[in-house]
Amino acid sequence: MIITFAFDVKNYVEVMEGWPIKSEGRVFFLEREENVLKRVCLSFFNVGIEHAPRLTPEANADSTLQVKLSDGDYTVVARKEIIKWQTVVSGLQVVDIDYDSYEMSFHAENIDEEPLVPIKSFKSSVGMDLNAACDFEQIGRAFCVGPVDDDRIESTSHFREGRIAFEAKRYVDSYNNMFLFLETRYCDGKTKAVQQIEKLSKEHIFCEVLESTAADFIKQSGLATQGRFELFKPQDSLWEKIKALVLLRGKLRHHSLKSPHRWDPNKQNEYENAARFLGAVVGDIVIRESISDIYAPDVLGKFRDISVSTGYETKVSLVTHRLEKARSLALNMSYPTTVVSSQLCLATVRNAIEACEKEGQLNDTVRFEATDGRKGLELFSLNFDVWAYTPTRSIEQTVPIEEIRCSFEHYRSGGITKHEFTVSFRANKIAVPDVWRVLRLCFDHIEEKDPTTRIMKLKLFIDGSSRAIVSYGVGAQVKN
């Protein structure tokens, strides 16, 4: 099999001719359009067929297939060879190559290999990796935010560069950019390790996020038990955790070929988990700031006024159902958006919960039904299971309930993904008000992790039970 790597050229370079250069089982060639260099390419011959991409069923899916790719480190070799070529030619011509986004193509070398190469090309795209379905309401409200300090603008730029580098698997660059965020924001020009540790240890928000992220990584990801996440031990103090971050920054910012402890730019994977961890810490800080701005009352008011005055709004009708034979709520809501999305549905759920609580109806409300105000089509429904209709309106167990499991499906990059997490709940009994409280906690947790999450379905389960105690799902028009 033949594997070809094609790297895009970002600047304007004229090359009058180009023909394949074969050497040592490899072929170097250029792709041009009217003598303008577009891509630099490298092909490998006699590659084992086991490195062909495979289509395999995705876990927890009935029909979805995912691509399994094992290129035998040919990607690393190709990038290193092109970097070597780029280094040599730089004295004559600067060629700006996009190493983050490249195309791999696969070609059979004989008839027998043809059926074993089902996928002919694969495009690595950082842009798609960073894609998240984001409603215009969030983006529009961000434009309505008032002045932002230059310090925040500058430091957040380092975060963006770090995110791009991480998705491109440039983990050293990612870590360094994430630390530059901390250094720019908190270290006040101090560059010595001891000074930075002292400065960072006095920043309350950073310390809070560092500790919570460390606990989450140790509990959820299992990185510490795999022997790969070695920045610090679970029992290390806050000071020791900060020291570990600072010392790694020092190691990755300096480089000497004479040092036995130098890092190899062609072995970025060694720092993947460190970059992931620091990115999670900095990302939490940035998300808090974004949410604070975007959901500020004055920003919400300004954006709503603009949308209503210009006719860009959607009206939603929602009816609540109670266990008591008493008055329920019929809510008519208006939102500054023209698209019926999962985010609009979630906002409506939150507003309906608040309205029921304000009217003193939440303790016996067990169903929401929402429809599009103009078309009359279902937007979503939220239903408590049959246990809520029993005389006790609760679930009682002899063995105490330990956890509530939240299972949700969300839309991302053209497909539906399923995730689960647990919420601590220690009691022998769970009633209607308890379920509303846990639902709120789950919605908050998902939004804090990623405010762009588009929830299509969500269910809550008690411990190991397979029957949901409450279910939420959007309508067909939202899914489409």
C-alpha positions as CSV (number, residue, x, y, z in Angstrom):
1,M,0.0,0.0,0.0
2,I,1.0,3.6,-0.6
3,I,0.4,6.3,2.0
4,T,0.7,9.9,0.8
5,F,0.8,13.0,3.1
6,A,-0.1,16.4,1.7
7,F,0.7,19.5,3.7
8,D,-0.9,22.9,2.6
9,V,1.3,25.9,1.9
10,K,-0.1,29.0,3.5
11,N,2.1,31.7,1.8
12,Y,2.5,32.6,-1.9
13,V,5.5,30.8,-3.4
14,E,6.1,30.5,-7.2
15,V,7.8,27.3,-8.5
16,M,8.4,27.1,-12.2
17,E,8.4,23.3,-12.4
18,G,8.0,20.2,-10.2
19,W,8.5,16.5,-10.7
20,P,8.6,13.5,-8.3
21,I,11.9,12.9,-6.5
22,K,12.2,9.2,-5.5
23,S,14.6,8.1,-2.8
24,E,14.7,5.3,-0.3
25,G,11.2,4.1,-0.7
26,R,9.7,7.6,-0.6
27,V,8.6,10.1,-3.2
28,F,8.7,13.9,-2.6
29,F,6.6,16.0,-4.9
30,L,4.8,19.3,-5.2
31,E,1.3,20.2,-6.1
32,R,1.0,23.5,-8.0
33,E,-1.6,25.7,-9.6
34,E,-0.3,27.8,-12.5
35,N,3.3,27.7,-11.0
36,V,2.0,28.6,-7.5
37,L,2.9,26.1,-4.8
38,K,-0.2,24.7,-3.0
39,R,0.9,21.6,-1.2
40,V,4.1,19.7,-0.3
41,C,3.7,16.0,-0.5
42,L,5.5,12.8,0.6
43,S,4.6,9.2,-0.3
44,F,5.7,6.0,1.4
45,F,5.7,2.8,-0.6
46,N,5.4,-0.9,0.5
47,V,3.5,0.1,3.6
48,G,1.9,-2.9,5.4
49,I,-1.8,-3.3,4.7
50,E,-2.4,-3.4,8.5
51,H,-1.9,0.4,8.5
52,A,-4.9,1.0,6.2
53,P,-7.8,2.8,7.9
54,R,-10.7,0.6,9.2
55,L,-14.4,1.1,9.6
56,T,-15.5,-0.3,12.9
57,P,-18.9,0.0,14.8
58,E,-18.9,2.8,17.4
59,A,-19.4,1.8,21.0
60,N,-23.0,2.3,22.3
61,A,-24.3,2.8,18.7
62,D,-26.4,0.4,16.6
63,S,-25.4,1.6,13.1
64,T,-22.7,4.3,13.5
65,L,-19.2,3.5,12.2
66,Q,-16.0,5.2,13.2
67,V,-12.6,5.3,11.4
68,K,-9.8,3.5,13.1
69,L,-6.4,4.8,12.0
70,S,-3.0,3.2,12.8
71,D,-0.4,4.7,10.5
72,G,2.6,3.1,12.1
73,D,4.2,6.5,13.0
74,Y,4.3,7.4,9.3
75,T,2.7,10.7,10.2
76,V,5.6,11.6,12.5
77,V,8.2,10.6,9.9
78,A,6.4,12.6,7.2
79,R,6.2,15.7,9.3
80,K,9.9,15.3,10.3
81,E,11.0,14.9,6.7
82,I,9.1,17.9,5.5
83,I,10.4,20.0,8.5
84,K,13.9,18.9,7.5
85,W,13.3,20.0,3.9
86,Q,11.8,23.2,5.1
87,T,14.9,23.9,7.2
88,V,17.2,23.4,4.3
89,V,15.3,25.6,1.9
90,S,14.6,28.4,4.3
91,G,17.7,30.3,3.4
92,L,16.5,30.6,-0.2
93,Q,12.7,30.8,0.3
94,V,10.4,30.8,3.3
95,V,7.7,28.2,2.9
96,D,4.9,28.5,5.5
97,I,3.5,25.0,5.9
98,D,0.3,24.1,7.8
99,Y,1.4,21.1,9.8
100,D,-1.9,21.2,11.9
101,S,-4.1,20.3,8.9
102,Y,-2.9,17.7,6.4
103,E,-4.5,15.1,4.1
104,M,-3.6,11.4,4.1
105,S,-4.4,9.3,1.1
106,F,-4.2,5.5,0.7
107,H,-3.7,3.6,-2.5
108,A,-3.5,-0.2,-3.1
109,E,-0.3,-1.3,-4.9
110,N,-1.9,-4.5,-6.3
111,I,-5.3,-6.0,-7.0
112,D,-5.2,-8.1,-3.8
113,E,-5.0,-5.0,-1.6
114,E,-7.9,-3.2,-3.3
115,P,-10.7,-4.6,-1.0
116,L,-8.5,-4.0,2.1
117,V,-8.3,-0.2,1.5
118,P,-11.9,0.9,2.0
119,I,-11.0,4.6,2.7
120,K,-9.0,6.4,0.0
121,S,-8.3,9.7,1.9
122,F,-8.5,11.2,5.3
123,K,-8.3,14.9,6.1
124,S,-6.9,16.0,9.5
125,S,-8.7,19.2,10.4
126,V,-8.1,21.2,13.5
127,G,-11.0,23.4,12.5
128,M,-13.4,20.4,12.8
129,D,-11.9,19.2,16.1
130,L,-12.6,22.6,17.6
131,N,-16.1,22.8,16.2
132,A,-19.0,23.0,18.6
133,A,-22.6,23.9,17.7
134,C,-23.0,27.4,19.1
135,D,-26.2,29.3,19.0
136,F,-26.2,32.8,17.6
137,E,-27.8,34.1,20.8
138,Q,-24.6,33.4,22.7
139,I,-22.4,34.9,20.0
140,G,-24.7,37.9,19.6
141,R,-24.8,38.6,23.3
142,A,-21.0,38.5,23.4
143,F,-21.0,41.4,20.9
144,C,-23.3,43.3,23.3
145,V,-20.7,43.1,26.2
146,G,-19.2,46.4,27.2
147,P,-15.4,47.2,27.4
148,V,-13.0,44.3,28.1
149,D,-9.6,44.9,29.7
150,D,-6.6,44.7,27.4
151,D,-5.0,42.3,29.9
152,R,-7.8,39.9,29.5
153,I,-7.8,40.1,25.7
154,E,-4.0,39.4,25.7
155,S,-4.0,36.5,28.1
156,T,-7.0,34.9,26.5
157,S,-5.2,35.0,23.2
158,H,-2.7,32.6,24.7
159,F,-5.5,30.2,25.7
160,R,-6.9,30.2,22.1
161,E,-3.4,29.4,20.7
162,G,-3.1,26.6,23.3
163,R,-6.4,25.1,22.3
164,I,-5.5,25.1,18.6
165,A,-2.1,23.6,19.4
166,F,-3.6,20.8,21.5
167,E,-6.1,19.7,18.8
168,A,-3.2,19.7,16.4
169,K,-1.3,17.4,18.8
170,R,1.4,20.0,19.4
171,Y,1.2,19.4,23.1
172,V,4.4,21.2,24.0
173,D,3.2,24.4,22.3
174,S,-0.2,23.9,24.0
175,Y,1.3,23.6,27.5
176,N,3.5,26.6,27.0
177,N,0.6,28.7,25.7
178,M,-1.6,27.7,28.6
179,F,1.1,28.6,31.1
180,L,1.6,31.9,29.3
181,F,-2.0,32.6,30.1
182,L,-1.2,32.1,33.8
183,E,2.0,34.0,33.6
184,T,0.4,36.9,31.8
185,R,-2.6,37.1,34.1
186,Y,-1.2,36.3,37.5
187,C,2.6,36.5,37.7
188,D,3.1,40.3,37.4
189,G,6.3,40.0,35.3
190,K,8.0,37.6,37.7
191,T,9.8,34.8,35.8
192,K,11.7,32.9,38.5
193,A,10.1,29.6,39.6
194,V,9.9,30.5,43.3
195,Q,8.4,33.9,42.5
196,Q,5.8,32.4,40.2
197,I,4.8,29.7,42.7
198,E,4.3,32.3,45.3
199,K,2.2,34.6,43.0
200,L,0.0,31.7,41.7
201,S,-0.6,30.3,45.2
202,K,-2.2,33.7,46.2
203,E,-4.7,33.7,43.3
204,H,-7.9,32.4,44.8
205,I,-9.8,31.5,41.6
206,F,-6.8,29.8,40.1
207,C,-6.2,27.7,43.2
208,E,-9.8,26.7,43.5
209,V,-9.9,25.6,39.8
210,L,-6.6,23.8,40.1
211,E,-7.7,21.7,43.1
212,S,-11.1,20.9,41.6
213,T,-9.6,20.0,38.2
214,A,-7.0,17.8,39.9
215,A,-9.7,16.0,41.8
216,D,-11.8,15.5,38.7
217,F,-8.9,14.2,36.7
218,I,-7.9,11.7,39.4
219,K,-11.5,10.5,39.8
220,Q,-12.8,10.6,36.2
221,S,-10.0,10.1,33.8
222,G,-7.9,7.6,35.6
223,L,-4.8,9.2,34.2
224,A,-3.0,9.0,37.6
225,T,-3.5,5.2,37.7
226,Q,-2.1,4.6,34.2
227,G,1.3,5.9,35.1
228,R,1.2,8.6,32.4
229,F,0.0,11.6,34.4
230,E,3.0,12.3,36.6
231,L,2.9,16.0,37.2
232,F,2.0,15.4,40.9
233,K,0.6,12.8,43.2
234,P,-3.0,12.9,44.5
235,Q,-1.8,13.6,48.0
236,D,0.4,16.5,47.0
237,S,-0.3,19.9,48.6
238,L,-1.5,22.9,46.6
239,W,2.0,24.3,46.7
240,E,3.5,21.1,45.3
241,K,0.9,21.0,42.5
242,I,1.7,24.6,41.5
243,K,5.5,23.9,41.7
244,A,5.1,20.9,39.4
245,L,3.3,23.1,36.8
246,V,6.0,25.8,37.0
247,L,8.9,23.4,36.8
248,L,7.5,21.7,33.7
249,R,7.1,25.2,32.2
250,G,10.8,25.8,32.7
251,K,11.7,22.5,31.2
252,L,9.6,23.0,28.1
253,R,10.5,26.6,27.5
254,H,14.3,25.9,27.3
255,H,16.1,23.5,25.1
256,S,19.7,22.3,24.8
257,L,21.0,19.5,22.6
258,K,23.6,18.8,25.3
259,S,21.0,18.2,28.0
260,P,20.0,14.6,28.7
261,H,16.7,16.0,30.0
262,R,15.8,17.8,26.8
263,W,12.4,17.2,25.2
264,D,12.1,15.9,21.6
265,P,9.7,18.0,19.5
266,N,8.9,14.8,17.5
267,K,7.7,13.0,20.6
268,Q,4.9,15.3,21.6
269,N,2.6,12.6,23.0
270,E,4.8,12.4,26.2
271,Y,3.2,15.8,27.2
272,E,-0.4,15.2,26.1
273,N,-1.8,14.6,29.6
274,A,0.1,17.6,31.1
275,A,-1.3,19.8,28.3
276,R,-4.8,18.4,28.7
277,F,-4.7,19.1,32.5
278,L,-3.4,22.6,32.3
279,G,-5.8,23.3,29.4
280,A,-8.7,22.2,31.6
281,V,-7.5,24.5,34.4
282,V,-7.2,27.6,32.1
283,G,-10.3,26.6,30.2
284,D,-12.4,26.6,33.4
285,I,-11.2,30.2,34.2
286,V,-12.0,31.4,30.7
287,I,-15.4,29.8,30.6
288,R,-16.3,31.4,33.9
289,E,-15.5,34.8,32.5
290,S,-17.4,34.2,29.3
291,I,-20.5,33.0,31.1
292,S,-20.4,35.9,33.5
293,D,-20.3,38.3,30.6
294,I,-22.7,36.6,28.2
295,Y,-25.4,36.0,30.9
296,A,-25.1,39.3,32.6
297,P,-28.6,40.9,33.1
298,D,-27.7,44.1,31.2
299,V,-26.3,42.1,28.2
300,L,-29.4,39.9,28.1
301,G,-31.6,43.0,28.2
302,K,-29.7,44.8,25.5
303,F,-29.7,41.7,23.2
304,R,-33.4,41.1,23.8
305,D,-34.4,44.7,23.1
306,I,-32.5,44.6,19.8
307,S,-34.1,41.2,18.8
308,V,-37.6,42.2,19.6
309,S,-37.4,45.7,18.0
310,T,-36.1,44.1,14.8
311,G,-38.5,41.2,14.7
312,Y,-35.9,38.4,15.3
313,E,-37.7,36.4,18.0
314,T,-39.3,33.0,18.7
315,K,-42.3,32.5,20.9
316,V,-42.8,29.3,22.9
317,S,-45.9,28.0,24.7
318,L,-45.4,25.7,27.7
319,V,-48.0,23.8,29.8
320,T,-47.2,22.2,33.1
321,H,-49.0,19.2,34.6
322,R,-49.6,18.8,38.4
323,L,-50.5,15.9,40.6
324,E,-52.9,18.0,42.6
325,K,-56.2,18.9,41.0
326,A,-55.2,22.5,41.1
327,R,-54.4,25.3,38.7
328,S,-51.3,24.6,36.6
329,L,-49.2,27.1,34.6
330,A,-49.6,28.0,30.9
331,L,-46.5,30.0,30.0
332,N,-46.0,32.1,26.9
333,M,-42.3,32.9,26.5
334,S,-40.4,35.0,23.9
335,Y,-36.7,34.4,23.0
336,P,-34.3,36.5,21.0
337,T,-33.6,33.9,18.3
338,T,-35.1,32.8,15.0
339,V,-33.9,29.2,15.2
340,V,-35.6,26.5,17.3
341,S,-32.6,24.8,18.9
342,S,-31.8,22.5,21.8
343,Q,-30.3,25.5,23.6
344,L,-33.6,27.4,23.4
345,C,-35.4,24.3,24.7
346,L,-33.0,24.1,27.7
347,A,-33.5,27.8,28.5
348,T,-37.3,27.2,28.4
349,V,-37.0,24.3,30.8
350,R,-35.0,26.4,33.3
351,N,-37.5,29.3,33.0
352,A,-40.4,27.0,33.6
353,I,-38.8,25.4,36.7
354,E,-38.3,28.9,38.1
355,A,-41.9,29.9,37.3
356,C,-43.3,26.7,39.0
357,E,-41.0,27.4,42.0
358,K,-42.2,31.0,42.2
359,E,-45.8,29.9,42.2
360,G,-45.3,27.2,44.8
361,Q,-46.1,24.4,42.3
362,L,-42.8,22.6,41.9
363,N,-43.4,20.0,44.6
364,D,-46.2,18.3,42.6
365,T,-45.4,19.3,39.0
366,V,-44.4,16.2,37.0
367,R,-44.6,17.1,33.3
368,F,-43.7,19.9,30.9
369,E,-45.0,20.1,27.3
370,A,-43.7,22.9,25.1
371,T,-44.7,23.9,21.5
372,D,-43.6,26.4,18.9
373,G,-45.8,29.4,19.3
374,R,-46.2,29.9,15.6
375,K,-46.2,26.4,14.1
376,G,-47.7,24.5,17.1
377,L,-45.1,21.7,16.7
378,E,-43.7,20.0,19.8
379,L,-40.4,21.5,21.0
380,F,-39.8,19.2,24.0
381,S,-41.3,17.2,26.8
382,L,-40.2,16.5,30.3
383,N,-41.9,13.6,32.1
384,F,-41.6,12.0,35.5
385,D,-42.0,8.2,35.5
386,V,-45.0,6.3,37.1
387,W,-43.5,6.4,40.6
388,A,-44.4,10.1,40.8
389,Y,-48.1,9.1,40.5
390,T,-48.1,6.7,43.4
391,P,-49.7,7.7,46.8
392,T,-46.3,8.5,48.4
393,R,-45.1,10.3,45.2
394,S,-41.6,9.0,46.0
395,I,-39.2,6.0,45.6
396,E,-38.2,4.4,48.9
397,Q,-35.5,1.8,49.3
398,T,-34.3,-0.3,52.3
399,V,-30.7,0.1,51.0
400,P,-29.8,3.8,50.9
401,I,-29.5,5.5,47.5
402,E,-25.8,6.5,46.9
403,E,-25.8,8.2,43.5
404,I,-28.1,9.4,40.7
405,R,-26.8,8.6,37.2
406,C,-27.3,11.2,34.5
407,S,-27.2,9.9,30.9
408,F,-27.5,12.4,28.1
409,E,-27.2,12.5,24.3
410,H,-25.9,15.6,22.6
411,Y,-25.2,16.9,19.1
412,R,-21.6,17.5,18.1
413,S,-19.9,17.8,14.7
414,G,-22.8,16.3,12.7
415,G,-23.5,13.4,15.0
416,I,-25.1,12.4,18.3
417,T,-22.8,11.5,21.2
418,K,-23.7,9.9,24.5
419,H,-22.2,10.7,27.9
420,E,-22.9,9.8,31.5
421,F,-21.9,11.1,35.0
422,T,-23.1,10.7,38.5
423,V,-24.4,13.0,41.2
424,S,-24.1,12.1,44.9
425,F,-27.4,11.5,46.6
426,R,-27.4,9.8,49.9
427,A,-30.9,9.0,51.2
428,N,-33.4,6.1,51.4
429,K,-36.1,8.1,49.7
430,I,-36.3,10.4,46.7
431,A,-39.3,12.6,46.0
432,V,-40.5,15.0,43.3
433,P,-38.7,18.1,44.7
434,D,-35.5,16.0,45.0
435,V,-35.6,15.1,41.3
436,W,-36.1,18.7,40.3
437,R,-33.1,19.7,42.4
438,V,-30.9,16.9,40.8
439,L,-32.1,17.9,37.3
440,R,-30.9,21.5,37.9
441,L,-27.6,20.2,39.2
442,C,-27.1,18.1,36.1
443,F,-28.0,20.9,33.7
444,D,-25.6,23.2,35.5
445,H,-22.8,20.6,35.5
446,I,-23.2,20.1,31.7
447,E,-23.2,23.8,31.0
448,E,-20.2,24.5,33.2
449,K,-18.2,21.8,31.4
450,D,-19.2,23.1,27.9
451,P,-21.7,26.0,27.5
452,T,-22.2,25.0,23.8
453,T,-23.5,21.5,24.7
454,R,-26.7,20.8,22.7
455,I,-28.7,18.3,24.8
456,M,-31.1,16.2,22.7
457,K,-32.1,13.7,25.4
458,L,-31.5,13.4,29.2
459,K,-32.5,10.7,31.7
460,L,-31.9,10.2,35.4
461,F,-31.4,6.7,37.0
462,I,-31.1,5.5,40.5
463,D,-27.8,3.7,41.1
464,G,-27.8,0.6,38.8
465,S,-31.4,0.8,37.7
466,S,-32.2,0.7,34.0
467,R,-35.5,2.5,34.3
468,A,-35.4,6.3,34.2
469,I,-37.0,8.2,37.0
470,V,-37.4,11.3,34.8
471,S,-36.9,11.8,31.0
472,Y,-36.3,14.9,28.9
473,G,-36.2,15.0,25.1
474,V,-36.5,17.5,22.3
475,G,-39.0,17.2,19.4
476,A,-38.3,16.1,15.9
477,Q,-38.1,19.6,14.4
478,V,-35.3,20.4,16.9
479,K,-33.4,17.3,16.0
480,N,-33.7,18.1,12.3
